[in-house]
Amino acid sequence: MRNLEIAELFHEMADLLELRPAESVFRIRAYRRAAQQLEGLAEDAVDALAAGRKIPGIGAGLAAQIREFAEHGTVGELERLRQDLPRGVRQLMGVGGVGPKTARLVYERLGIDSVEKLEAACRSGAIATVPGMRQRSCENLLRAIEAWKLRTARMPLARALDLAGPIVQALRAAPGTREVEVAGSLRRRCETVGDVDLLVTSERPDAALERFATLPQVAAVLVRGETKCSIRHREGIQVDLRVVAPDAFGAALQYFTGSQAHNIRVRELAVRRGLKVNEYGVFDARGRRLGGATEAEVYGALGLPWIPAELREDTGEVEAALGPGLPELVEPGQIRGDLHAHTDWSDGHHPLEALVAAAEARGYEYVVVSDHSRSTTIANGLEPERVRQQIRRIRELQPRHRVRILAGSECDILADGSLDLPDDLLAELDVVLAAVHSRFRQPGPEMTARICRALEHPAVRVLVHPTGRRLGTREPYEVDLERVLATARAHGKAVEINASPERLDLKDVHARRARDLGVPVAIATDTHHLRELDHMALGVAIARRAWIGPAQVVNALPLEGFLAWARNPAEARDSLARGGPSG
């Protein structure tokens, strides 16, 4: 994590330097290269420098700044750069499409030093006086500002999980602590969260509250009582801790996990049965407690099985629990391989051999090497001959590894729906992933026809990041997803739940529709750094929220089953749609 913190500082320094009109482009590039090196570094940079080891791309000056950060928690030069411009100008660069040059230009021409002023200039038309700004630019900026507002109001799931983890560990180490659980939208694995809820049972509530209030992550203590404490985390989000009695822990966990709509449905059921349910337990008409120590007790007292947290959104889960039964949900341990991972042949930050070793270490049966095709030039996409070279290298590497290494490509879907590689080369690959990486603003009918044509291609197996969204920075492209899913279903092709924290695409409601239509699903990480292989759990969480079980997930199939599907997806279609065996 320390490498990533320093990388973020170096990226910020590069941005701030780029705001200065006379700054050396080479200096800016040096910071960006150093940040990229740190993002892909397997060992702690501070420890490596302390041991006298050199880090590629990091010279003496940058190494000194890394040591300065380790000692003081910041870098003096960065603080000086921050003071050179109003804070709002730096904030502008958080809006999608506003880079350092645009931020500097609107500040110099119109004095815009906040997102609010930028929005006002767009709505008034004043932004049109800035060189390069047209009506379409104004419309795009307004959409990006709305996305920025949503992003800054709520924290992405992955970041909230990273933030909550150390707090939970610290609370578990507090004297007298018995149980610690995350509740709220974070436990339900919503794609963004507004705050973090934590519940504790403890023999020493005062010790748990003191430990919580004095954590180094605390920016301010907002409320503190005998059983509750609320803090503002240094990253801005509010974190609430409640200490509850052991015999009410399950009831409190159920209540504070929510959602509100789910809890209303549960209370309505309780009333119909002459019962009362709240955060203290389930009670009969005479006030006797029927359950509350565990969630299973709470649901059981109402005649329900325990309902997984990801399903608690009042989208039919209570009715299913009362009637035909809850669905089996996919578990992280049921994933047999990752189908979407990049290497340094294109824009990954690790060699092919390192990816294979990491997949093997995770116990996977197979991994698909899926570097970009030639049209994605910004990602160093592979020309056909380089694809052939990579296939040969994969075949040479296979005898040394237990995990099956599958040659793939994240092949661009071109504007007319054709694919970026010739058919004879596509036929040599084990798995072809199809993706849109250009012309995101194509009109909806054209984008829909484009994607459907690609899905109809006999070589394609998976449509990856199907709507193209990036959480908070890029809206989904305009597409008739119903038609896309119908095309995928007709040809037995899979759609991806991309587990990258910035994508989570398909989102849960769209993945639920794929599930209902019987469309096969692939859960994959889109790995560019080896640590991103761990994001598989995020993709599984989205699949669970979509009511998806292992039988519908193509990479929950054992190796032979997956290869059979990859050879002939249409033939395997009906088995997957019926929820056939996953091995």
N, C-alpha and C positions, 0 to 999 in steps of 0.2 A: 504493500500500500504506500510506503514511503516513496518508492520510485514514481508511482502515479501522481503523488502530490507534487513532487519536484517537476515532473513532466508538465503538469498543469501550469506551474509557475513559469516554466520556460516558454510554453505556448503563449501565455499572457504577455511575457516580455517581448516576444516576437510581434504580437499584435500592437503593443504600445509603441514599439520602435517603428512599426510601419505607419503609425499615425504621424510620425515626425517626417516632414517633407524631405529633409536632407540626409536621412539616415542611410547607411550603407546596406545595400541589398544582401551583401555577403554576410554581414553580421546577423541580419534577420534570419537568413537561411541556416546559419550555424545554430541558433537557438531552436529552430524547428527540427533540424536533424537530431540535435541532442535530445529533444523531447521524444522523438520517435524511437531513438535508441533506448531510452529509459523505459518506454512503454513495453518494449519487447525483451527487456533484460530479465534473465531468470534469477539473478541474485540481487541482493540489496546493494544499491550503488554506493551508499555511504560505507558499508562494510568492505566492499571491494576496494574502494580508494584507500581506506584505512590500512588494508593489507598490502597496499602497494601495487594492486593490479590495475592495469589501464582499461578504460572503457572506450571502444571505438567511437569516434566522432566527438569525444569530449576531451578537450585540451586542458591546459593548466588553469586558464581563467575560469572556464565552466566548472572544473573540478573544485576550485576554490569556492565558488558560489554554492555548490552542493554541500560542502563542509559547513559553510556559513548557515545554510538552512538547517542542517542537522544540529547545530549549536544554538541557534537563535529562533528557529521556526519561521524565518522569512529571509529575504535577501535585500540588502540595503539598496542596491541599484534598482530593484523592482519598486521599492517604496518611493524612491525619488521619481521614477517614471510615472507612478500613480499620481503623484502630486502635481505633475506638469499639466494635467488636464482635469476638468471637472469629472466627477465620478460618473455622471450621466452619459458622457460621451463613451466611456468604456462600456456602460450598460447597453448602449445602442448596438454594440457588436453581438449581443445575445439574440438579436432579432434576426431570423432567417433572411439571408440575402443582403445583410448590412455588414460588409467587411470593413477593415480599417480605412480604406480609401474613401468609401462612401460616408462613413462616420465622420471623417475629417472634413469632407467636402460640405456636408449639411451643417456642420458646426461653424465652419468658416463663412459660409454664405448666408445662413439664416440664424445662426446662434442656437441651433438645436442641441440641447445637452440633456435630453431625457426622452424616454419612449413616449411619454404623454405629449411632448411638443412635436415629436415626429408624427404622431397620429393626427394632431391638430393641423399640421402643415399639409398632410395628405388630404384631409377632409376639406380644407379651405382651398386647395389648389395651389398654395404657395410653393409646394415642393416642385412644381413644374418649372420654376425659375432656376432650379439647380441644373447645370449641364448634365445631359444624359438621362434625365428623368422624364419619362413620358407617361401618358395615361395608364398604359398597361403596367408600368413600373409602380405607379401609385396604387393600383388595385392589388398587385402582388404584395406590396408593403403592408397594406391594411390587413390582408389575410395573415401575413407573417406576424403582425403585431397581436392579432387575436390569438394565434397559437402561442406566442410568447406569454400572453396573460395567463392562459391555461397552464402553461408549463411552470410559471413562477408561482402560481397559486397552489399547485399540487406537486408533490415530489414523485419522480419515476419510481416504480416498484423496486428495481434493482438497487438504486441508491438508498432507498429507505431500508431495505434488508441489510445492506452494508452498514448503515448507521445504527440500526437496532442491535445487530449482533454483539458488538463490544459492550453495550449497555446491559444486555441480558447476561453476558458472562460475568460482568462486575457484580450484578445483583445476586447471581448464584453463589458468588464467593462471599457475600455479606453474612455475618454471624446470624445464625438462627433461621436462614432462608430454607424453605422446604420445596416450594414449587415456584417457577417463573414461566409465564407464557405471554406471547404476543397475542393481542386481540385486534379488533377493528378491521378496517379494510386491508391492512397489511396481512393479517392472517387469512383473509379471504383471497389474497393475491390479486387484488385489483391492480390494473396497470399503472395507476397513479394513486397516491394517498395524500390526504389533507393533514393528518397528524398521526402520531404513533401512540397506541394504547398498550400498556403493559400491566399485567396482574401478577401479584405475589402473595403467597401465604408464608408467614414467618412467625417464629416464636418470639422474635424481637422486631416488631414493626419499626421502632425508632431507628434501629441499626440499618434496616433496608432503606428507609427514607433519607437518612443521613448519607449513606453511600451514594444514593441517587443524586441528591442535591449538590454533592461536592465532586461529582465526576468532572474530569478536565474538559469534557465536551460541552459543559453547561455554559451558555452565554448569560443567562439570567434565570433566577428562580421566580416564577410567576405567582404560584400559590403553594402554600405548605400548611398542612393540617396534621391531624393525628393518624389519618389513614390514607391521605392522598397528597401527592406533590406533582406540580406541573412545572416544566422548565422549557425555556426556549433554547434549542440546540444551537451551537455556533453556526450551523448551516441554515438556520432560520426556521426550521420546522418545530412545532410544539410536540413535546413528549409528555404523556400523562402516566403516572404510576399510581395504582391503587393497591392497598394491602387489604386482603379479604380473609375472612375466617375459613379454615379448612373445610368445614361442613357446607359452605356456600360457594366454594371455589368453582365448581362446575357450572352452577347457575350464573355466577358472575361472568365466567368465560363465555357462556352461551349468549348472555345478554349483551356484553360489550363487544363481542365479535360481530353481531348484527347479521345481515343488514337490517335497517329499520323496517323495511317492507317484510322481510322474513319474520322478524320478531312479532310484527302485527298479526301475521298469519298464524303464528304459533299461539299467540294470546287468544285469538278468535277460537281456535280449536280447544284451548283450555276452558274458555267460557262455556262452550257448547257441552263440555263434559263436567261442568260444575266445579271447575278447578280455577286456581289463580296461579300465575307464573310471573316471577320477577327476578331481579338479580340476586335474591336471597334463597330461592328455591321454588319448588312446586308445592302448593298447599291445597288441602280440601276445604270444604265449606265450613268445617269446624276449626280451621286454622292449623291443622296438623301438617307437618312437613312430610311430603311423600318422596322427596329426593332433592339433591342439590350439590352433593359432594363431587359428582362427576357430571359431565355433559350427558353421558349415556343414561344416568339416572333421570335427568331432566326430561330427555326425549322419551325414555321408557315409561315414565309416569303419565305421559300423554298418549301412550299407545303407539309411539313412533320408534323406528330404529334410529341410531345415531346418524346424523346427516353431515357429510363432509363439509368443512367450512367453505370450500370453493363454490359449493352449490347454493349457498344461503342468500339468494337474491330474489326470492319469490318469483321464480320462473318455472314453477311446476314441481319443485322438489318435495313440498309437503304432500301434494296430491299423489306424486309417484310413491312416496313412502307409505301412504295410506292404501294405495292400490296395487299396481303391478310390481312395484319395487323399485328401489334406486338403481341406477346403472352402475356397472363395474367401471371404475375410473382407472386410467393408466397411471402407473407408478414409475418414478425415476429408474428403479432397478429393472424395469421391463424393457428399457431401451437397449437394443443390441448393437447399434452402430450410429455414427454421425454421418449424415449424407451431404453436408455442406461445409467444407473447410478449405481454406486457402493456404498457400505456401509462398515462399519468396520467389517462386517462378513468376508470380504476378504481384499482388499487393499484400501478401502475407508477410509476417515478420519473423518467420522461422523456416528452416530448411524442410524439405519433404521428409527426410529421415526423422527429424524431431517430431513432426506431426504424427507419424506412424508410431513412434515409441510412446508418445503421450496417449494415443488411442488405445494402444496395447496395455498400458499401465492402468487404464480405466476399466479394463476387462471387456472391452468391446470385441465383438466377433468380426466386425468389418468397419471400414472407414472409406468414404468417397473423397478422393482428391479432386476438388472442383474449382480450379483456377479460372480466371476470367478469359473470355475469348477476345479476339483481336480488336473489335470495335470499341471496347472499353479501354481506350488508350491511356486515360488518366490512372488506371489501375494496372498498367503494364500488361495489358491483355495479350494472350499468346497467339501468334501467327500459326497457321496450320502446321508448319514444319516443327515449331517448338512444341505443339501439342503431341506430335508423333514422337519427338524426343522424350517428352515426359512419360508417355505410355511405355516406351522402351525402358526408361529408368525404373518405373514402377514394377515392370515384369522382372527386372534384374534384382530388385530389392525384395520381392516377395519370399524367396526361399529362406531368408534370414528371420522371418517374422511369423508368429502364430496368427495375428490378426490378418484378415483378408484385406488387401489394399486394392481398391477398385478405382480404375481410371475414369474420371469424369470431367465435366466442363460446366461452368456456369456460363452457358452460351447466350449471347445477346439475342433478343427478339428484335429484329430490325423494324423500321417504321411500317413496312407493308406486311409484317407477320412472318416473313422468311427468317431463317436462322443464319447466324454469323459464320458458320463453318460448313464446308461442303459435305454432302450426304455421305460420301464414301468414308470420310474421316469420322463423322458422327457414328457410323456403323461400327467403327473400331473401338469406341468407348464402351465402358461397362454401364455407365449411368449418365444421362444427359439431363442437366437442370436447365430450364429456360427462364430468362429474366428480362425485364424491361429496365434499361439503364439510360435511356435517352428519350427526348421528346415527350416529357411527362405531361405536357399541356395539350396533347392531342385531343380533339373532341371525343366525347364519350363513345359514339358509334364506331369511330375509327379505332380507338384504343381497344374496344371490346372485340371487334373483328380481328385486330392484330393479335391479341392474346389467344383467341379461339383458334385462329389458323395455326399458331405455334403448337397448341395442345393437340391438334389433329395430326401433326407431323409424327410419323411412326417412330422416330428416334427419341422423342422427348418422353421423359418419365415423370418429372416433377416441375410444377410451376412454383418458383421461389419468390419470396416476399410479394405475394400476389397483388397487393394494392399500392405498393411503392411508398407507403408512408414512413416518415421518421418522426417519432413522438416529439411534438412541440416545435419542430423545425420545418417539416414538409407534410402538407396534407396529402391524403390519398389521391391518386389520379382519378379522373372521371371514367368510370367503367361500370358496365352492367354485370355485377358480380353473379347475379342469378344465372345469366347466360353462360358465364365462364364456368361456374360450378357444374351446370348441366353438361357442358362440353367435356369437362374433366370426367364426369360420371360416365358419359357415353363411351369414352375411350379407355376407361380404367386408369386414368392418370391421377397422380396425387397432387394435392396442393400443400404448400408448406406452412407450418407455424414457425416462423423465423424467431428464434429465441434471443436474438441480439437485443439487449436492453433498450436500444434506441429505435427498434422496429416493432417487436411483438406483433408480427404481421404474418398471418391473419390475426385480427383481434378476436376476442372471445365470442362475440355475437355472430361474426361471420364464420368462425370455426364451428359454432353450434349449427349453423345452417348447412355447412358441409357435412356435418355428422348426420343431420336429419335426412339429407339427400343420399347418404351412403357413399360419399366421395372419400376415397382413401386420403389419409393425412400423413405427411412426413414432419416430424419434429426435429429441427436441425439448428445448429448454432451460428452458422455463417462466420466461423472462426477466422480471425486474422492474427490474433495473439494466442499462444497456447492456453493461457489462463481462461480464455473465453470458452473453451470446451466445457467449463463448469456452468455456463449459462443454460445448459440443457434443462436444468431444473426449472428455469423460468418458462421455457416452452412447454414443459410438462404441466406446469401450473395453469397456463392458458388453456391447454387441452382439457384439463380437469374442469375448469370453469365452463367449458363448452360441452360437458357431459360425454367426453370421448373416452372410450375404453381401449385396451391394448389391441383388440382384434381389428380395429380400424386404422391402426398406426403401422405403416409399412415397415418402419425401422424398429418395430417391436417383434417383427418376424425373425426367426432364427436364420442363419446364413443361407441355407438351402432354400428356405421359403422365400427369402428376399430375392435371391438370384432368380428363382422361378418367376416371381412377379416382374423383376426387371427385364427378363427375357420376353415375357408376353403379358403385359398388364391387363389387356382386355380379357384374356382367358382367366386371370386371377380375380377379375373385378367382382364377380358374383359371390365368390367365397368371402372376400373382404366385406362386401356390403351386407352379407348375412351375419357378419361377426364370426368368421371362421377361426380356426385355432391359430393361436400366435406362437405355438411351440411350447 
